[in-house]
Amino acid sequence: MSLKETLNDYEIQLDDNQIDLLLKYMDLVLEKNKVMNLTAITEEEMFHVKHFVDSLYVLNLFDFEENKTIIDVGTGAGFPAP
């Protein structure tokens, strides 16, 4: 299943450019993971869910008004970074 399909399943709306950037980020993380233990999740579909969906799903839970600020307190390996 593609990242776009996965995001649609969770009602997370991103444009094609944002999806492309996430896929490039995934490729970088998985490449670096070969020499440094960043994540145990290396299968792409699980990566989509466990890293991207888990990080982005909060967008469905709250009404983020324009010009509001949120903080990323970190969860390891840079997630949620996108």
Number of C-alpha atoms within 10 A of each C-alpha: 8 10 19 16 11 16 19 12 11 14 13 16 15 13 8 10 9 12 15 14 12 17 16 12 14 18 13 11 18 21 12 13 16 11 8 10 11 15 15 9 14 16 9 16 14 12 18 23 17 13 21 21 21 14 17 20 15 12 13 12 8 8 8 12 7 6 6 6 7 7 5 10 9 10 11 10 13 13 16 16 15 12
